[in-house]
């Protein structure tokens, strides 16, 4: 578990570089072209916050906290007219960005540390899986609200 703690601290310490690197990947990705509608500083700030407080997100935050954060992000991306597939792709890129960083920066010192790392990797996977689900849920709810508002305007003759 000591390695897992060290890896989380390594990510948190380098969160600004990780967030900047992710922003560059998103801007260059052909699969996330509509993210041009998202202010770069907004995306970078949100990703930085996740990376900077990763230990809290993995160990201290509840399911409710993740649900609230990612439903809000999903709703915001829907309002910005970013397709759901691209929202999901950027969450996947966020996770891949972490893996790439860890592969280059973190080495195993002893085989016994593998178990601690596996536990952290399981927590990371669980976090990002929930992030995808709740962001999708928030996105869908925002789309339904927008459709309902359009329908209400049509009924009222507006």
Helices and strands as residue ranges (DSSP letters): H 2-13, H 15-28, G 30-37, H 40-52, H 54-55, I 56-60, H 63-79, H 84-105, H 113-155
